[in-house]
């Protein structure tokens, strides 16, 4: 997460400019990285940590930021900005939003799952508006046809290159120490991979291609969350003891 800004600064020193667009996985989706890209005029096609859960509908976002005075919660209720809550003012750069009538919402248990007091018929959201806006901008870019095109090419080109180096070339760890030696070692490895690719393209006559989104491709949308499924999954999870939950996760990963 902290390596994106230094890498882009190095890019700017080498080429005298910054890229117009940038695609990266959720490991780079932080407030500071989004803000840095906006300052440098870079369109950030960067996923954030909760991207996969929101896209599949398994862990949807509990609210959507509308404007400086309004949010919309998961149950389609509108929330208004308030100045303080229980005599406490929000932190600098943050804001409180009040959503009422939570008792009749199907998503109440999910929305309040981390709160200590869950019986109240309202919910206070403490939000950093700038972070919410930058994250939603990245979400809209990723779901647009251009974002789909960029995501497809990143997954098949960038991730594929790592797969070739680690699996096909059996290069899974550095053999040398110190930054200088490791840098040279990895540069030579990448150079060897590029030579292999070049020779393969010379023999086959097939050049690498960039996948283009077909005309008329519509923007993606997140899967609509199901309150019943979310509630059922939460009930099933609470029945398990902490050691059972951990054991189940290890079995799924094939570690035991």
Residue frames relative to the residue before (quaternion, step in Angstrom):
aa qw qx qy qz dx dy dz
X 1.0000 0.0000 0.0000 0.0000 0.00 0.00 0.00
X 0.7365 0.4088 -0.2288 0.4880 3.58 1.04 -0.71
X 0.5926 0.5999 -0.3632 0.3961 3.60 1.23 0.00
X 0.5283 0.6650 -0.4144 0.3269 3.61 1.18 -0.36
X 0.6851 0.4986 -0.2979 0.4397 3.58 0.79 -0.96
X 0.6655 0.4748 -0.3302 0.4719 3.68 0.83 -0.78
X 0.6380 0.5286 -0.3349 0.4488 3.60 1.02 -0.77
X 0.6759 0.4759 -0.2952 0.4791 3.61 0.95 -0.81
X 0.6103 0.5323 -0.3546 0.4674 3.59 1.08 -0.65
X 0.6401 0.5059 -0.3179 0.4830 3.59 1.02 -0.79
X 0.6165 0.5421 -0.3303 0.4658 3.57 1.04 -0.80
X 0.6681 0.5066 -0.2962 0.4575 3.58 0.95 -0.90
X 0.6456 0.5128 -0.3221 0.4654 3.59 1.04 -0.72
X 0.6812 0.5022 -0.2899 0.4469 3.59 0.96 -0.85
X 0.8269 0.2661 -0.0928 0.4865 3.55 0.79 -1.05
X 0.4634 -0.7127 0.4316 0.3017 3.60 1.24 -0.08
X 0.7573 0.2333 -0.1664 0.5869 3.59 1.23 0.25
X 0.3958 -0.6907 0.5465 0.2599 3.54 -1.30 0.16
X 0.5812 -0.5860 0.4103 0.3879 3.62 -1.05 0.55
X 0.5037 -0.6571 0.4693 0.3071 3.56 -1.12 0.66
X 0.7901 0.1267 -0.0468 0.5979 3.57 1.12 -0.73
X 0.0693 -0.7965 0.6005 0.0120 3.53 -1.12 0.68
X 0.0864 -0.7854 0.6125 0.0219 3.56 -0.85 1.03
X 0.1270 0.7838 -0.5968 0.1158 3.57 -0.89 0.93
X 0.5491 -0.6245 0.4405 0.3383 3.56 -1.22 0.42
X 0.7638 -0.4320 0.2488 0.4100 3.54 -1.36 0.11
X 0.5324 0.6375 -0.4099 0.3771 3.59 1.18 -0.28
X 0.7121 0.4215 -0.2412 0.5071 3.59 1.21 -0.44
X 0.5416 0.6692 -0.3821 0.3358 3.61 1.25 -0.12
X 0.2907 0.7446 -0.5461 0.2509 3.57 0.26 1.27
X 0.6715 -0.5045 0.3618 0.4046 3.55 -1.26 0.39
X 0.6699 0.5078 -0.3058 0.4470 3.58 0.90 -0.92
X 0.6637 0.4994 -0.3114 0.4616 3.62 1.00 -0.76
X 0.6357 0.5110 -0.3285 0.4763 3.59 1.00 -0.77
X 0.6707 0.5020 -0.2945 0.4599 3.55 0.94 -0.91
X 0.6338 0.5308 -0.3257 0.4588 3.58 1.01 -0.79
X 0.6578 0.5084 -0.3077 0.4628 3.59 0.92 -0.89
X 0.6510 0.5081 -0.3221 0.4628 3.58 0.98 -0.77
X 0.6475 0.5208 -0.3169 0.4573 3.59 1.00 -0.78
X 0.7297 0.4121 -0.2279 0.4958 3.58 1.06 -0.76
X 0.5093 -0.6712 0.4134 0.3452 3.61 1.24 0.09
X 0.4529 0.6725 -0.4523 0.3715 3.59 1.16 0.61
X 0.3516 -0.7072 0.5699 0.2268 3.57 -0.88 0.92
X 0.2220 -0.8175 0.5233 0.0925 3.56 -0.44 1.24
X 0.0549 -0.7516 0.6574 -0.0020 3.56 -0.59 1.23
X 0.3034 0.7709 -0.4849 0.2804 3.54 0.74 1.14
X 0.3877 -0.7084 0.5391 0.2391 3.56 -0.82 0.97
X 0.2980 -0.7167 0.5951 0.2086 3.54 -1.28 0.40
X 0.7529 -0.4475 0.2385 0.4195 3.56 -1.26 0.37
X 0.7555 0.3965 -0.2110 0.4769 3.59 0.90 -0.91
X 0.3176 0.7969 -0.4768 0.1917 3.61 1.26 0.13
X 0.7113 0.4762 -0.2847 0.4316 3.58 0.67 -1.06
X 0.6651 0.5066 -0.3055 0.4558 3.58 0.96 -0.84
X 0.6689 0.4822 -0.2989 0.4804 3.58 1.04 -0.75
X 0.6566 0.5273 -0.3202 0.4339 3.59 0.96 -0.81
X 0.7277 0.4160 -0.2384 0.4904 3.59 0.97 -0.83
X 0.4744 -0.6878 0.4317 0.3400 3.59 1.22 -0.32
X 0.4862 0.6729 -0.4358 0.3477 3.60 1.25 0.02
X 0.7894 0.0689 -0.0244 0.6095 3.60 1.03 -0.78
X 0.0393 -0.8468 0.5303 0.0132 3.60 0.44 1.16
X 0.5931 -0.5519 0.4454 0.3811 3.55 -1.27 0.39
X 0.4568 -0.7143 0.4638 0.2569 3.57 -0.96 0.83
X 0.8017 0.0874 -0.0613 0.5881 3.61 1.21 -0.22
X 0.2140 -0.7258 0.6316 0.1687 3.53 -1.37 0.24
X 0.3778 -0.7340 0.5241 0.2095 3.56 -0.80 1.03
X 0.2220 -0.7975 0.5528 0.0954 3.59 -0.66 1.14
X 0.7456 -0.2359 0.1851 0.5952 3.57 0.74 -1.07
X 0.7834 -0.3622 0.2263 0.4515 3.57 -1.28 -0.14
X 0.7663 0.3594 -0.1858 0.4991 3.58 1.15 -0.52
X 0.7898 0.3140 -0.1194 0.5133 3.60 1.20 -0.36
X 0.0249 -0.7404 0.6702 0.0454 3.52 -1.26 0.65
X 0.2463 -0.7327 0.6052 0.1904 3.58 -1.30 0.21
X 0.3311 -0.7696 0.5131 0.1864 3.57 -0.65 1.10
X 0.7258 -0.4454 0.3080 0.4243 3.55 -1.32 0.13
X 0.6991 0.4503 -0.2603 0.4906 3.57 1.16 -0.59
X 0.5435 -0.6585 0.3675 0.3686 3.59 1.28 0.47
X 0.4711 0.6329 -0.4735 0.3916 3.60 1.08 0.66
X 0.4011 -0.7250 0.5119 0.2269 3.54 -0.99 0.85
X 0.1733 -0.7821 0.5926 0.0842 3.54 -1.03 0.84
X 0.2633 -0.7743 0.5622 0.1228 3.56 -1.05 0.83
X 0.5358 -0.6274 0.4686 0.3156 3.52 -1.17 0.66
X 0.0929 -0.7745 0.6242 0.0441 3.57 -1.03 0.84
X 0.5627 -0.6471 0.4131 0.3067 3.56 -1.14 0.69
X 0.8053 -0.0632 0.0675 0.5857 3.58 0.98 -0.78
X 0.2078 -0.7582 0.6065 0.1185 3.57 -1.29 0.34
X 0.8287 -0.0536 -0.0346 0.5560 3.58 -0.63 1.21
X 0.7012 -0.4825 0.2584 0.4568 3.55 1.03 0.84
X 0.6074 0.5389 -0.3527 0.4650 3.60 1.27 0.09
X 0.2861 -0.7519 0.5718 0.1606 3.58 -0.84 0.99
X 0.5546 -0.6156 0.4301 0.3586 3.62 -1.06 0.59
X 0.6133 -0.5471 0.4255 0.3789 3.54 -1.25 0.43
X 0.6345 -0.5258 0.3778 0.4221 3.64 -1.12 0.44
X 0.7983 0.2461 -0.2097 0.5080 3.57 -0.83 1.02
X 0.6717 0.4441 -0.2848 0.5200 3.57 1.31 -0.07
X 0.1441 -0.7848 0.5968 0.0847 3.58 -1.29 0.20
X 0.3632 -0.6993 0.5738 0.2230 3.56 -1.25 0.59
X 0.0546 -0.7718 0.6329 0.0267 3.56 -1.06 0.82
X 0.2365 -0.7884 0.5603 0.0926 3.55 -0.91 1.02
X 0.0666 -0.7667 0.6384 0.0126 3.56 -0.89 1.05
X 0.2114 -0.8084 0.5434 0.0808 3.58 -0.71 1.12
X 0.8012 0.3328 -0.2423 0.4344 3.54 -1.45 0.10
X 0.2018 0.8087 -0.5229 0.1786 3.56 0.87 0.97
X 0.5512 0.6562 -0.3884 0.3387 3.60 1.19 -0.50
X 0.7298 0.4021 -0.2305 0.5026 3.58 1.14 -0.59
X 0.5219 0.6449 -0.4056 0.3836 3.61 1.26 0.16
X 0.4724 -0.6905 0.4772 0.2689 3.58 -0.92 0.89
X 0.7136 0.4434 -0.2438 0.4845 3.58 1.18 -0.56
X 0.3145 0.7907 -0.4889 0.1918 3.61 1.24 0.20
X 0.6737 0.5026 -0.3101 0.4443 3.61 0.84 -0.94
X 0.6668 0.4897 -0.2997 0.4751 3.58 0.99 -0.82
X 0.6743 0.5161 -0.2951 0.4380 3.57 0.91 -0.94
X 0.7722 0.3426 -0.1694 0.5077 3.59 1.04 -0.80
X 0.3170 0.8059 -0.4682 0.1754 3.60 1.22 0.22
X 0.7375 0.3908 -0.2377 0.4968 3.63 1.10 -0.52
X 0.5392 0.6233 -0.4044 0.3965 3.61 1.26 0.04
X 0.4870 -0.6544 0.4913 0.3052 3.58 -1.10 0.67
X 0.7602 0.2454 -0.1340 0.5865 3.58 0.98 -0.89
X 0.0513 -0.8532 0.5182 -0.0316 3.57 -0.40 1.24
X 0.5632 0.6424 -0.3769 0.3578 3.61 1.25 -0.08
X 0.5387 0.6375 -0.4118 0.3658 3.59 1.15 -0.37
X 0.4618 -0.7190 0.4620 0.2373 3.55 -1.08 0.78
X 0.6953 0.3765 -0.2863 0.5412 3.56 1.15 0.56
X 0.2286 -0.7560 0.5964 0.1434 3.54 -1.30 0.20
X 0.2181 -0.7515 0.6121 0.1143 3.55 -0.96 0.96
X 0.1452 -0.7738 0.6133 0.0631 3.55 -0.80 1.06
X 0.1661 -0.7493 0.6329 0.1016 3.56 -0.92 0.94
X 0.0074 0.8436 -0.5253 0.1111 3.55 -0.28 1.33
X 0.2815 -0.6934 0.6335 0.1967 3.51 -1.23 0.65
X 0.3596 -0.7974 0.4319 0.2199 3.62 -0.03 1.27
X 0.6630 0.5122 -0.3276 0.4368 3.59 0.87 -0.83
X 0.6474 0.5073 -0.3127 0.4751 3.58 1.00 -0.82
X 0.6496 0.5137 -0.3156 0.4631 3.58 0.97 -0.85
X 0.6669 0.5027 -0.3089 0.4551 3.58 0.95 -0.83
X 0.6665 0.4992 -0.3069 0.4608 3.60 0.91 -0.87
X 0.6533 0.5138 -0.3121 0.4601 3.58 1.01 -0.82
X 0.6743 0.4828 -0.2954 0.4744 3.58 0.97 -0.81
X 0.5910 0.5455 -0.3616 0.4716 3.59 1.12 -0.56
X 0.6591 0.4939 -0.3061 0.4775 3.58 0.94 -0.88
X 0.6263 0.5401 -0.3312 0.4542 3.59 1.01 -0.79
X 0.6811 0.4861 -0.2947 0.4616 3.59 0.87 -0.94
X 0.6317 0.5207 -0.3365 0.4653 3.59 1.04 -0.72
X 0.6815 0.5047 -0.2914 0.4427 3.58 0.89 -0.94
X 0.7025 0.4621 -0.2688 0.4698 3.59 1.05 -0.69
X 0.5565 0.6035 -0.3913 0.4160 3.60 1.24 -0.32
X 0.6775 -0.4934 0.3382 0.4279 3.65 -1.17 0.40
X 0.6356 0.5180 -0.3350 0.4641 3.60 1.00 -0.76
X 0.6564 0.5107 -0.3085 0.4618 3.57 0.99 -0.79
X 0.6156 0.5327 -0.3419 0.4694 3.58 1.07 -0.73
X 0.6504 0.5232 -0.3109 0.4545 3.58 0.94 -0.91
X 0.6847 0.4797 -0.2866 0.4679 3.58 0.87 -0.93
X 0.6534 0.5192 -0.3190 0.4492 3.60 0.96 -0.81
X 0.6398 0.5233 -0.3293 0.4565 3.58 0.96 -0.83
X 0.6983 0.4697 -0.2795 0.4622 3.59 0.86 -0.92
X 0.6248 0.5223 -0.3557 0.4586 3.60 1.02 -0.62
X 0.6867 0.4986 -0.3009 0.4351 3.57 0.88 -0.90
X 0.7486 0.4005 -0.2352 0.4732 3.61 0.95 -0.79
X 0.7224 0.4177 -0.2547 0.4887 3.63 1.12 -0.46
X 0.7360 0.4077 -0.2457 0.4814 3.58 0.66 -1.07
X 0.7030 0.4439 -0.2791 0.4805 3.58 0.77 -0.99
X 0.6154 0.5583 -0.3446 0.4368 3.58 1.07 -0.68
X 0.6281 0.5400 -0.3364 0.4479 3.58 1.05 -0.74
X 0.6427 0.5009 -0.3210 0.4827 3.58 1.00 -0.76
X 0.6392 0.5338 -0.3262 0.4473 3.56 1.01 -0.78
X 0.6411 0.5207 -0.3229 0.4621 3.59 0.99 -0.82
X 0.6779 0.4962 -0.2961 0.4545 3.58 0.88 -0.95
X 0.7458 0.4328 -0.2380 0.4470 3.58 0.81 -0.99
X 0.7767 0.3465 -0.1871 0.4917 3.59 0.90 -0.89
X 0.7424 0.4188 -0.2470 0.4610 3.60 0.61 -1.11
X 0.7585 0.3460 -0.1918 0.5179 3.57 1.02 -0.81
X 0.3621 -0.7712 0.4596 0.2508 3.60 1.34 0.05
X 0.4389 0.6695 -0.4714 0.3700 3.56 1.01 0.85
X 0.1084 0.8405 -0.5133 0.1353 3.55 0.10 1.35
X 0.7996 0.1128 -0.0945 0.5822 3.58 1.23 -0.07
X 0.5337 -0.6231 0.4665 0.3305 3.56 -1.19 0.54
X 0.3548 -0.7490 0.5282 0.1849 3.56 -1.08 0.77
X 0.7467 0.3671 -0.1949 0.5192 3.59 1.22 -0.33
X 0.3678 -0.7120 0.5557 0.2215 3.54 -1.32 0.23
X 0.7106 0.3911 -0.3827 0.4424 3.51 -1.44 0.46
X 0.5988 -0.6132 0.3912 0.3352 3.53 -1.06 0.81
X 0.6471 0.5369 -0.3317 0.4279 3.59 0.93 -0.84
X 0.7045 0.4585 -0.2736 0.4675 3.59 0.83 -0.96
X 0.6432 0.5134 -0.3227 0.4676 3.56 1.01 -0.79
X 0.6335 0.5366 -0.3307 0.4486 3.58 1.01 -0.80
X 0.6681 0.4877 -0.2962 0.4776 3.57 0.93 -0.89
X 0.6404 0.5368 -0.3224 0.4447 3.57 0.97 -0.88
X 0.7036 0.4535 -0.2775 0.4715 3.58 0.85 -0.92
X 0.6103 0.5459 -0.3493 0.4556 3.60 1.08 -0.69
X 0.6562 0.4995 -0.3084 0.4742 3.60 0.97 -0.82
X 0.6303 0.5309 -0.3322 0.4589 3.58 1.04 -0.75
X 0.6682 0.4854 -0.2944 0.4809 3.57 0.92 -0.88
X 0.6257 0.5301 -0.3369 0.4625 3.58 1.03 -0.74
X 0.6383 0.5221 -0.3215 0.4655 3.58 1.01 -0.82
X 0.6481 0.5107 -0.3234 0.4632 3.59 0.98 -0.80
X 0.6552 0.5119 -0.3110 0.4603 3.60 0.98 -0.83
X 0.6312 0.5175 -0.3353 0.4704 3.61 1.03 -0.74
X 0.6329 0.5218 -0.3260 0.4699 3.59 1.00 -0.81
X 0.6567 0.5035 -0.3126 0.4663 3.59 0.93 -0.86
X 0.6523 0.5216 -0.3169 0.4495 3.58 0.94 -0.90
X 0.6771 0.4858 -0.2989 0.4650 3.61 0.88 -0.91
X 0.6363 0.5201 -0.3378 0.4588 3.57 1.03 -0.71
X 0.6672 0.4889 -0.3029 0.4734 3.58 0.98 -0.80
X 0.6088 0.5445 -0.3525 0.4568 3.62 1.11 -0.66
X 0.6880 0.4768 -0.2814 0.4691 3.58 0.93 -0.91
X 0.7548 0.3996 -0.2209 0.4710 3.59 0.82 -0.95
X 0.3357 -0.7567 0.4933 0.2672 3.57 1.12 -0.62
X 0.5831 0.5593 -0.3710 0.4578 3.58 1.26 0.23
X 0.2521 -0.7817 0.5574 0.1216 3.54 -0.67 1.13
X 0.5778 -0.5683 0.4322 0.3954 3.60 -1.13 0.45
X 0.2266 -0.7887 0.5608 0.1097 3.55 -1.04 0.72
X 0.3312 -0.6957 0.6027 0.2077 3.50 -1.33 0.46
X 0.3876 -0.7466 0.4895 0.2294 3.57 -0.57 1.14
X 0.1922 -0.7827 0.5868 0.0782 3.55 -0.85 1.04
X 0.4676 -0.6668 0.5017 0.2915 3.54 -0.95 0.86
X 0.4659 -0.6889 0.4701 0.2956 3.62 -0.82 0.90
X 0.5872 -0.5766 0.4309 0.3703 3.53 -1.18 0.57
X 0.7835 0.3082 -0.2443 0.4812 3.53 -1.02 0.80
X 0.4086 0.7056 -0.4841 0.3174 3.58 1.27 0.14
X 0.3036 -0.7722 0.5360 0.1560 3.56 -0.77 1.03
X 0.5932 -0.5714 0.4342 0.3649 3.52 -1.22 0.52
X 0.4791 -0.6508 0.5091 0.2964 3.54 -1.15 0.66
X 0.1362 -0.7617 0.6222 0.1190 3.54 -1.29 0.22
X 0.5675 -0.5961 0.4395 0.3598 3.54 -1.14 0.58
X 0.5425 -0.6092 0.4685 0.3393 3.54 -1.14 0.68
X 0.4868 -0.6782 0.4659 0.2933 3.56 -0.88 0.97
X 0.3929 -0.7428 0.4843 0.2435 3.61 -0.65 1.04
X 0.2940 -0.7361 0.5861 0.1681 3.55 -1.16 0.68
X 0.4121 -0.7294 0.4916 0.2376 3.56 -0.62 1.15
X 0.6446 0.5318 -0.3289 0.4399 3.60 0.98 -0.78
X 0.6773 0.4873 -0.2995 0.4628 3.58 0.91 -0.89
X 0.6471 0.5150 -0.3189 0.4629 3.56 0.99 -0.84
X 0.6600 0.5054 -0.3022 0.4665 3.58 0.95 -0.90
X 0.6521 0.5154 -0.3114 0.4605 3.58 0.97 -0.85
X 0.6607 0.5002 -0.3080 0.4673 3.58 0.97 -0.83
X 0.6466 0.5139 -0.3200 0.4641 3.59 1.03 -0.77
X 0.6502 0.5079 -0.3171 0.4677 3.59 0.98 -0.81
X 0.6530 0.5119 -0.3108 0.4637 3.57 0.98 -0.81
X 0.6631 0.5112 -0.3030 0.4551 3.56 1.02 -0.78
X 0.6695 0.5074 -0.3108 0.4446 3.59 0.99 -0.79
X 0.6027 0.5695 -0.3593 0.4281 3.60 1.13 -0.47
X 0.6595 0.5043 -0.3087 0.4641 3.59 1.13 -0.56
X 0.4526 -0.6492 0.5366 0.2929 3.53 -1.16 0.62
X 0.6715 -0.5167 0.3347 0.4124 3.64 -1.15 0.51
X 0.6726 0.4840 -0.3141 0.4634 3.61 0.95 -0.79
X 0.6254 0.5293 -0.3394 0.4621 3.60 1.14 -0.59
X 0.6264 0.5287 -0.3306 0.4678 3.57 1.06 -0.76
X 0.6643 0.4945 -0.3036 0.4712 3.58 0.96 -0.90
X 0.6541 0.5183 -0.3163 0.4510 3.57 0.95 -0.86
X 0.6345 0.5305 -0.3213 0.4612 3.57 1.04 -0.81
X 0.6549 0.5125 -0.3130 0.4589 3.58 1.01 -0.80
X 0.6587 0.5033 -0.3113 0.4646 3.58 1.00 -0.77
X 0.6271 0.5262 -0.3392 0.4634 3.57 1.05 -0.68
X 0.6487 0.5267 -0.3177 0.4483 3.55 0.99 -0.84
X 0.7062 0.4414 -0.2524 0.4927 3.56 1.09 -0.71
X 0.4961 -0.6908 0.4077 0.3324 3.57 1.28 -0.02
X 0.4588 0.7056 -0.4347 0.3205 3.58 1.16 0.52
X 0.7954 0.1004 -0.0940 0.5903 3.60 1.20 -0.07
